[in-house]
Amino acid sequence: MNGSKIKEILKLILDYNISNNFEGYDKFDGANNIFSEKIFKKSKLIRFLFQQIIKESPVNLRNLLLIEKKQNIKGNGLFVNALVKYFNITKDEYYLNEAKRLLKKQITLASKNFDTLAWGHNFTWQGLNFTLPKYYPNITNTIITAEAILELYKTTKEGEFLEYLESVKDSIFNVFPQVFEEEDKLAISYFPFKSYPICINIQAFTSAFLIKYHLIDNDKKTKEFSDKLMNFVIYSMNEEFSWYYSCPKSDHPLKKDLPDNYHTAFILDSLLDYYKITKNEKILKIYTKSLEFYQNNLFTIENAPKWTTESKYPYDIHGAANSIITFSKASEIDKKYRDNAKTCHYKNTLSMMKILKDNLNNILLRQFKPQKQMAIQPSYYPKRTAEDGLIFWNRSTKEIYNLIRAVTKPFPGAFTFLNDKKIEIWEAQPFDTRLFDPYIFPGTILHVFDNGDFIVKTGTDSLLVTNYEGIKKDDLLKYNILTQNNCFEYTNPFNYPANL
């Protein structure tokens, strides 16, 4: 699927939810039905049974039980984050304004139990051994919202968001008590009271948030706290580089504690975020090994996300959605997670062979039922031509890198010019964001290595080119600016501005 189509889908999803004021259901909102709240409000067991039945039912019973759609606090945090990221892709101010509007609402939904910012659920949360009132804080919703605020601050640099971030940090330090501390490691509680066993994944993504915030507040305590949380995550890891949900492993008869899909993904993403800032090689080795475990043990042979290592069902949207994020982020570290034109062709070939194998006999025997296409406005994508491989060096490293791998062999390839000589680039990778002066002109060759590999300045940072044709190393050393070449006439089917 091409980037343009993905953006179209993202826009449809965001526009739909904006039009519905971001309201919906939560899998744990079942205890908030008319019977639980009016008749059985004193019975934890009945409230819990209602919650579980509604959560597990293949039929949505919420309308029958008068459970209303509402803004979900965790969902709000995720939507703010997504809206900001979509703005950063499209530069459409509408989505940035929607992110600000939704965050303003989110601030009003923060818990009133504490002086600093922390968030809970917008419904009564019924567990087997606890009942938590609406808005009572938990660390998950607090960090998810904090990550969204961090994206807003990095994008806008508005001081208001910095104040919110500092308030959240105070909540992490003071509202959620420490439930484990030993030398260089610690863990915090899921709730503002000490709760056991200790939830592992929240230590990971709290650590990741703090290490990212440390780049802004430069507070030694922030980094130390982050380091200790991550050390606990490593301490609680199993021998095969996996994690249970809790530490020590829960032995509850109704909930078998096994490595599961999306909580493992949360830990993996947090490990990578932490590594990218700290450059701790020990973390990278653990990340690589645990990523391998995740891929080999938490997906079916058809690449569907399993629930746990021992259970295929239920298929869960958390696992499906987060696996896309996790493997996309993994591609920044390991080439085997990066598709290019060639690998996509291979995968398409195998997929088409499987479809034919599964369906050809029924087609020949006419044992199938035709279905009409959906009555919606069809979309189309213009045909790519060889000239679409032209590289514009003032675009971001990510855009240029994605172009190169999208049009590499067997396609004609991405290309640029050096002193009127055409260079076809077949393979490259993002290189570094800090080694070179950010004001160097895009397209400048920053360094040529002995083996012929060379680094180019992009609109954001730098790109390492490792496989190319059309020029010799000596020529790379003579001239230092790659261009679009004024002699080359580019006809753009997408109507990009001519000066890109």
Phi, psi and omega per residue, in radians:
M1 nan 2.278 -3.085
N2 -1.416 2.848 -3.078
G3 -1.056 -0.608 3.140
S4 -1.116 -0.715 3.129
K5 -1.179 -0.685 3.113
I6 -1.089 -0.765 3.105
K7 -1.076 -0.653 3.114
E8 -1.099 -0.742 3.131
I9 -1.160 -0.768 3.115
L10 -1.029 -0.732 3.136
K11 -1.098 -0.747 3.120
L12 -1.053 -0.771 -3.136
I13 -1.118 -0.843 -3.108
L14 -1.149 -0.755 -3.135
D15 -1.104 -0.690 3.113
Y16 -1.053 -0.802 -3.087
N17 -1.282 -0.570 3.031
I18 -1.090 -0.770 -3.125
S19 -1.148 -0.417 3.112
N20 -1.766 0.291 3.097
N21 0.962 0.513 3.080
F22 1.059 0.461 -3.105
E23 -1.637 2.530 3.141
G24 -3.042 -2.847 -3.118
Y25 -1.864 2.899 3.032
D26 -2.189 2.592 -3.088
K27 -1.154 -0.333 -3.137
F28 -1.826 0.274 -3.080
D29 -1.547 0.113 -3.051
G30 -1.158 -0.425 3.133
A31 -1.268 -0.165 -3.081
N32 -1.699 0.684 3.102
N33 -1.661 2.959 -3.020
I34 -1.092 -0.589 -3.124
F35 -1.267 -0.771 -3.130
S36 -1.118 -0.708 -3.024
E37 -1.436 -0.501 -3.066
K38 -1.813 -0.604 -2.994
I39 -1.892 -0.817 -3.028
F40 -1.903 0.524 -2.995
K41 -1.145 -0.316 3.129
K42 -1.638 -0.092 -3.091
S43 -1.778 1.841 3.130
K44 -1.105 -0.674 -3.083
L45 -1.117 -0.810 -3.123
I46 -1.167 -0.688 3.099
R47 -1.081 -0.740 -3.141
F48 -1.134 -0.732 3.140
L49 -1.104 -0.742 3.081
F50 -1.023 -0.802 -3.113
Q51 -1.040 -0.800 -3.088
Q52 -1.229 -0.711 -3.141
I53 -1.099 -0.796 -3.134
I54 -1.173 -0.640 3.125
K55 -1.146 -0.710 -3.028
E56 -1.585 -0.248 -3.054
S57 -1.125 2.341 3.067
P58 -1.242 -0.251 3.094
V59 -1.916 2.340 -3.141
N60 -1.279 1.954 -3.088
L61 -1.665 0.073 -2.973
R62 -1.184 -0.689 3.114
N63 -1.081 -0.715 -3.141
L64 -1.074 -0.615 -3.078
L65 -1.730 0.219 3.051
L66 1.034 0.656 3.034
I67 -1.548 2.086 -3.016
E68 -1.505 2.627 2.966
K69 -1.249 2.365 3.120
K70 -2.490 2.859 2.979
Q71 -1.111 2.336 -3.139
N72 -1.751 2.256 -3.021
I73 -1.115 -0.751 3.074
K74 -1.114 -0.761 3.115
G75 -1.053 -0.707 3.112
N76 -1.016 -0.769 3.122
G77 -1.062 -0.763 3.136
L78 -1.153 -0.678 3.133
F79 -1.166 -0.734 3.103
V80 -1.027 -0.799 3.130
N81 -1.032 -0.800 -3.125
A82 -1.149 -0.707 -3.136
L83 -1.105 -0.722 3.131
V84 -1.147 -0.779 3.130
K85 -1.094 -0.676 3.118
Y86 -1.163 -0.679 3.056
F87 -1.053 -0.743 -3.114
N88 -1.131 -0.445 3.075
I89 -1.415 -0.800 -2.974
T90 -1.713 -0.362 -3.051
K91 1.095 0.422 3.100
D92 -1.533 1.910 -3.053
E93 -1.040 -0.429 -3.131
Y94 -0.973 -0.747 -3.065
Y95 -1.315 -0.559 3.040
L96 -1.155 -0.721 3.112
N97 -1.137 -0.658 3.079
E98 -1.134 -0.659 3.096
A99 -1.094 -0.764 3.125
K100 -1.133 -0.727 3.141
R101 -1.081 -0.771 -3.109
L102 -1.215 -0.642 3.106
L103 -1.154 -0.652 3.086
K104 -1.006 -0.722 3.065
K105 -1.147 -0.735 -3.113
Q106 -1.054 -0.640 3.128
I107 -1.085 -0.638 3.137
T108 -1.248 -0.316 -3.136
L109 -1.607 0.021 3.106
A110 -1.116 2.709 -3.131
S111 -1.071 2.447 3.080
K112 -1.630 0.032 -3.101
N113 -1.347 -0.291 -3.029
F114 -2.352 2.808 -3.104
D115 -1.418 -0.312 -3.140
T116 -1.909 2.869 -3.007
L117 -1.302 2.218 3.040
A118 -2.741 2.602 -3.036
W119 -2.210 2.593 3.063
G120 -2.137 -2.546 3.087
H121 -1.772 2.719 3.124
N122 -1.533 0.360 3.123
F123 -2.593 2.854 3.050
T124 -1.205 2.238 -3.103
W125 -1.810 2.012 -3.073
Q126 -1.821 2.017 3.006
G127 -1.821 3.095 3.114
L128 -1.153 -0.594 -3.081
N129 -2.167 0.322 3.077
F130 -2.709 2.689 2.964
T131 -2.266 2.051 -3.104
L132 -1.893 2.223 -3.132
P133 -1.199 2.882 3.096
K134 -0.948 2.424 3.033
Y135 1.283 0.014 3.096
Y136 -1.176 2.245 -2.889
P137 -1.167 2.616 2.866
N138 -2.383 2.736 -3.011
I139 -1.248 -0.533 -3.129
T140 -1.045 -0.971 -3.112
N141 -1.134 -0.522 3.123
T142 -1.186 -0.787 -3.114
I143 -1.269 -0.666 3.098
I144 -1.035 -0.737 3.091
T145 -1.191 -0.691 3.138
A146 -1.089 -0.701 3.098
E147 -1.073 -0.663 3.112
A148 -1.159 -0.742 3.107
I149 -1.104 -0.683 3.121
L150 -1.070 -0.729 3.091
E151 -1.096 -0.711 3.122
L152 -1.131 -0.739 -3.132
Y153 -1.138 -0.792 -3.132
K154 -1.070 -0.527 -3.115
T155 -1.441 -0.684 -3.016
T156 -1.860 -0.424 -3.049
K157 1.027 0.463 3.133
E158 -1.400 2.268 -3.038
G159 -1.041 -0.534 3.137
E160 -0.981 -0.723 -3.112
F161 -1.232 -0.555 3.087
L162 -1.140 -0.670 3.083
E163 -1.095 -0.723 3.103
Y164 -1.087 -0.739 -3.119
L165 -1.105 -0.718 3.123
E166 -1.128 -0.642 3.108
S167 -1.142 -0.725 3.095
V168 -1.099 -0.743 3.117
K169 -1.026 -0.725 3.099
D170 -1.074 -0.631 3.100
S171 -1.143 -0.734 3.127
I172 -1.053 -0.724 -3.099
F173 -1.314 -0.580 -2.915
N174 -2.104 -0.425 -3.093
V175 -1.557 -0.718 -3.103
F176 -1.683 1.884 -2.993
P177 -1.188 2.679 3.061
Q178 -1.325 2.310 -3.118
V179 -1.989 -0.034 3.073
F180 -2.730 2.320 3.035
E181 -2.634 2.223 -3.101
E182 -2.741 1.944 3.117
E183 0.919 -1.843 -3.030
D184 -1.791 0.353 -3.118
K185 -2.421 2.624 3.060
L186 -2.664 2.864 3.064
A187 -2.437 2.594 3.125
I188 -1.960 2.812 -3.112
S189 -1.357 2.691 3.074
Y190 -1.185 -0.530 -3.062
F191 -2.105 3.002 3.092
P192 -1.274 0.146 2.988
F193 -2.198 2.776 -3.096
K194 -1.216 2.080 -3.121
S195 -2.201 2.483 -3.108
Y196 -2.346 2.746 -0.109
P197 -1.154 2.989 -3.036
I198 -1.416 2.234 3.081
C199 -1.328 2.206 -3.015
I200 -1.435 -0.796 -3.000
N201 -1.115 -0.488 3.137
I202 -1.214 -0.477 3.077
Q203 -1.161 -0.668 -3.108
A204 -1.161 -0.896 -3.054
F205 -1.397 -0.292 2.953
T206 -1.226 -0.723 3.075
S207 -1.042 -0.792 -3.117
A208 -1.101 -0.721 3.104
F209 -1.084 -0.796 -3.078
L210 -1.148 -0.665 -3.129
I211 -1.195 -0.556 3.067
K212 -1.255 -0.692 3.124
Y213 -1.201 -0.500 3.114
H214 -1.046 -0.530 3.086
L215 -1.116 -0.348 -3.130
I216 -1.726 -0.850 -3.041
D217 -1.520 -0.337 3.083
N218 0.914 0.580 -3.137
D219 -1.646 2.153 -3.115
K220 -0.981 -0.643 -3.124
K221 -1.130 -0.621 3.133
T222 -1.081 -0.813 -3.138
K223 -1.168 -0.746 -3.138
E224 -1.051 -0.729 3.133
F225 -1.127 -0.771 3.109
S226 -1.056 -0.800 -3.137
D227 -1.040 -0.763 -3.096
K228 -1.184 -0.667 3.076
L229 -1.097 -0.776 3.141
M230 -1.168 -0.602 3.074
N231 -1.104 -0.612 3.077
F232 -1.155 -0.691 3.109
V233 -1.028 -0.776 3.118
I234 -1.155 -0.705 3.119
Y235 -1.049 -0.619 -3.068
S236 -1.566 0.078 -3.103
M237 -1.294 2.519 3.068
N238 -1.364 2.942 -3.093
E239 -1.076 -0.576 -3.102
E240 -1.568 0.370 3.103
F241 1.109 0.753 3.055
S242 -2.231 3.053 3.133
W243 -2.379 2.451 2.874
Y244 -1.331 3.009 3.093
Y245 -1.182 -0.627 -3.030
S246 -2.293 2.865 3.114
C247 -2.381 2.101 -0.036
P248 -1.197 2.854 -3.122
K249 -0.953 2.306 3.133
S250 -1.253 2.412 3.085
D251 -1.961 0.460 -3.112
H252 -1.122 2.283 -3.076
P253 -1.117 -0.415 -3.106
L254 -1.662 -0.066 -3.092
K255 -2.540 1.647 3.140
K256 -1.245 2.151 -3.061
D257 -1.526 1.877 3.117
L258 -2.319 2.765 3.005
P259 -1.004 2.198 -3.139
D260 -1.998 2.995 -2.961
N261 -1.229 -1.074 -2.924
Y262 -1.360 -0.481 3.062
H263 -1.230 -0.596 3.025
T264 -1.098 -0.723 3.115
A265 -1.076 -0.708 3.106
F266 -1.028 -0.760 -3.132
I267 -1.141 -0.767 3.134
L268 -1.041 -0.828 3.140
D269 -1.067 -0.652 -3.135
S270 -1.221 -0.716 3.078
L271 -1.014 -0.772 -3.116
L272 -1.172 -0.753 3.098
D273 -1.033 -0.737 -3.132
Y274 -1.145 -0.771 -3.129
Y275 -1.108 -0.726 -3.063
K276 -1.069 -0.447 3.128
I277 -1.644 -0.744 -3.045
T278 -1.516 -0.414 -3.059
K279 1.014 0.555 3.104
N280 -1.349 1.914 -3.047
E281 -1.148 -0.506 3.079
K282 -1.067 -0.726 3.127
I283 -1.135 -0.693 3.141
L284 -1.101 -0.736 3.128
K285 -1.106 -0.749 3.113
I286 -1.136 -0.749 3.119
Y287 -1.014 -0.808 -3.107
T288 -1.088 -0.770 3.141
K289 -1.176 -0.739 -3.115
S290 -1.256 -0.547 3.046
L291 -1.099 -0.689 3.099
E292 -1.118 -0.748 3.086
F293 -1.055 -0.803 -3.135
Y294 -0.994 -0.847 -3.103
Q295 -1.158 -0.700 -3.022
N296 -1.447 -0.377 -2.998
N297 -2.088 -0.223 -3.050
L298 -2.074 0.363 3.055
F299 -2.430 2.599 3.086
T300 -1.353 3.041 3.111
I301 -1.114 -0.391 3.091
E302 -1.563 0.120 3.133
N303 1.235 0.381 3.000
A304 -1.423 2.456 -3.129
P305 -1.234 2.206 3.045
K306 -1.378 2.785 3.108
W307 -1.269 -0.899 3.058
T308 -2.404 -3.122 3.109
T309 -1.107 -0.410 -3.082
E310 -1.948 -0.051 -3.050
S311 -2.319 2.176 3.128
K312 -1.353 -0.679 -3.064
Y313 -1.888 2.751 -0.013
P314 -1.393 2.562 2.951
Y315 -1.149 2.350 -2.970
D316 -2.244 2.388 -3.092
I317 -1.136 -0.523 3.062
H318 -1.005 -0.884 -3.101
G319 -1.101 -0.774 -3.116
A320 -1.117 -0.846 -3.085
A321 -1.207 -0.787 -3.052
N322 -1.256 -0.466 3.114
S323 -1.131 -0.596 3.071
I324 -1.089 -0.786 3.123
I325 -1.110 -0.807 -3.053
T326 -1.109 -0.809 -3.140
F327 -1.254 -0.545 3.065
S328 -1.122 -0.765 3.116
K329 -1.171 -0.603 3.131
A330 -1.105 -0.505 -3.122
S331 -1.129 -0.325 3.082
E332 -1.216 -0.393 -3.049
I333 -1.867 -0.704 -2.988
D334 -2.208 2.155 -3.078
K335 -1.057 -0.478 -3.057
K336 -1.165 -0.254 3.092
Y337 -1.672 0.112 -3.128
R338 -1.845 2.008 3.021
D339 -1.396 2.628 2.947
N340 -2.327 -3.047 -3.073
A341 -1.007 -0.685 -3.091
K342 -1.185 -0.854 -3.117
T343 -1.170 -0.591 3.077
C344 -1.113 -0.695 3.088
H345 -1.095 -0.752 3.104
Y346 -1.041 -0.803 -3.113
K347 -1.159 -0.714 3.083
N348 -1.060 -0.728 3.137
T349 -1.062 -0.844 3.140
L350 -1.124 -0.681 3.125
S351 -1.144 -0.732 3.126
M352 -1.164 -0.638 3.073
M353 -1.091 -0.717 3.127
K354 -1.156 -0.745 3.116
I355 -1.063 -0.766 3.116
L356 -1.102 -0.765 -3.137
K357 -1.061 -0.712 -3.085
D358 -1.322 -0.441 -2.950
N359 -2.158 -0.272 -3.010
L360 -1.056 -0.747 -3.110
N361 -1.068 -0.762 3.123
N362 -1.141 -0.615 3.109
I363 -1.151 -0.794 3.133
L364 -1.096 -0.627 3.137
L365 -1.530 0.022 -3.122
R366 0.992 0.642 3.117
Q367 -1.755 1.140 3.128
F368 -2.622 2.816 -3.115
K369 -2.043 1.947 3.134
P370 -1.112 2.538 3.085
Q371 -2.197 2.399 3.121
K372 -1.214 2.558 3.064
Q373 -1.175 2.597 -3.136
M374 -1.019 2.449 -3.099
A375 -1.431 1.177 3.110
I376 -2.218 2.830 3.118
Q377 -1.118 2.071 -3.110
P378 -1.222 2.658 3.072
S379 -2.006 2.807 3.117
Y380 -2.548 2.827 -3.120
Y381 -2.201 2.255 -3.089
P382 -1.127 2.627 3.135
K383 -1.122 2.344 3.073
R384 -1.346 2.553 3.050
T385 -2.167 2.945 -3.112
A386 -1.011 -0.612 -3.077
E387 -1.208 -0.267 3.102
D388 -1.214 -0.148 3.102
G389 -1.444 0.027 -3.128
L390 -1.111 2.280 -3.117
I391 -1.603 2.252 3.010
F392 -1.828 1.880 -2.957
W393 -1.248 -0.255 3.098
N394 -1.472 0.052 2.975
R395 -1.421 3.020 -3.069
S396 -1.243 2.728 3.067
T397 -0.964 -0.741 -3.110
K398 -1.073 -0.772 -3.140
E399 -1.100 -0.772 -3.118
I400 -1.180 -0.755 3.119
Y401 -1.048 -0.778 3.139
N402 -1.137 -0.648 3.087
L403 -1.088 -0.810 -3.090
I404 -1.050 -0.806 -3.103
R405 -1.331 -0.349 3.120
A406 -1.355 -0.497 -3.060
V407 -2.047 0.277 3.107
T408 -1.209 3.112 -3.119
K409 -0.905 2.372 0.277
P410 -1.523 0.129 3.086
F411 -1.421 3.013 -3.073
P412 -1.142 -0.366 3.064
G413 1.729 2.788 3.022
A414 -1.420 2.659 -3.095
F415 -2.611 2.801 3.094
T416 -2.566 -3.091 -3.131
F417 -2.275 2.525 3.027
L418 -2.310 1.891 -3.090
N419 0.914 0.841 3.105
D420 1.272 0.012 3.052
K421 -1.601 2.252 -3.124
K422 -1.407 2.266 3.096
I423 -2.012 2.147 3.062
E424 -1.643 2.155 -3.087
I425 -1.857 2.104 -3.065
W426 -1.770 -0.469 -3.108
E427 -2.643 2.402 3.113
A428 -2.741 2.996 3.087
Q429 -2.661 2.646 3.047
P430 -0.992 2.467 -3.017
F431 -1.946 -1.299 -3.023
D432 -2.664 2.602 -3.116
T433 -1.857 -0.081 -2.965
R434 -2.187 -0.298 -3.007
L435 -1.290 -0.420 -2.980
F436 -2.107 2.656 3.111
D437 -1.046 2.161 -3.097
P438 -1.147 -0.251 -3.087
Y439 -1.639 0.045 3.056
I440 -1.118 2.484 -3.049
F441 -1.123 2.278 3.105
P442 -1.010 2.415 -3.081
G443 1.720 -0.170 3.124
T444 -1.221 2.301 3.030
I445 -1.369 2.002 -3.016
L446 -1.487 -0.565 3.137
H447 -2.860 2.511 3.050
V448 -2.071 2.147 -3.124
F449 -1.491 2.893 -3.090
D450 -1.029 -0.578 -3.117
N451 -1.448 0.010 3.119
G452 1.733 -0.259 3.042
D453 -1.054 2.563 3.119
F454 -2.513 2.727 -3.114
I455 -1.886 2.384 -3.132
V456 -2.136 2.429 3.043
K457 -1.317 2.289 3.080
T458 -1.898 -3.051 3.124
G459 -1.190 -0.305 -3.113
T460 -2.049 -0.723 -3.121
D461 -2.757 -1.876 -3.092
S462 -2.627 2.765 -3.092
L463 -2.314 2.336 3.080
L464 -1.690 2.114 3.139
V465 -1.715 2.172 -3.014
T466 -2.108 -0.229 -3.129
N467 -2.534 2.032 -3.063
Y468 -2.713 2.914 3.104
E469 -2.449 2.765 3.007
G470 1.873 -0.086 -3.125
I471 -2.719 2.660 3.124
K472 -1.712 2.797 -3.122
K473 -0.988 -0.708 -3.112
D474 -1.050 -0.633 3.124
D475 -1.219 -0.573 3.087
L476 -1.097 -0.586 -3.132
L477 -1.330 -0.454 -3.109
K478 -1.292 -0.756 -3.037
Y479 -2.068 2.541 -3.033
N480 -2.174 0.187 3.114
I481 -2.173 2.085 3.025
L482 -1.519 2.476 -3.051
T483 -2.362 3.036 2.993
Q484 -1.438 -0.236 3.131
N485 1.220 1.933 -3.113
N486 -1.110 -0.354 -3.136
C487 -1.369 -0.263 -3.082
F488 -1.656 2.151 -3.119
E489 -1.645 2.047 -3.090
Y490 -1.801 2.084 3.081
T491 -1.741 1.927 -3.004
N492 -1.650 1.980 -3.126
P493 -1.289 -0.189 -3.080
F494 -1.757 0.016 3.101
N495 1.055 0.670 2.992
Y496 -1.186 2.679 3.045
P497 -1.013 2.468 -3.036
A498 -1.104 -0.430 -3.054
N499 -1.587 0.176 3.133
L500 -1.177 nan nan
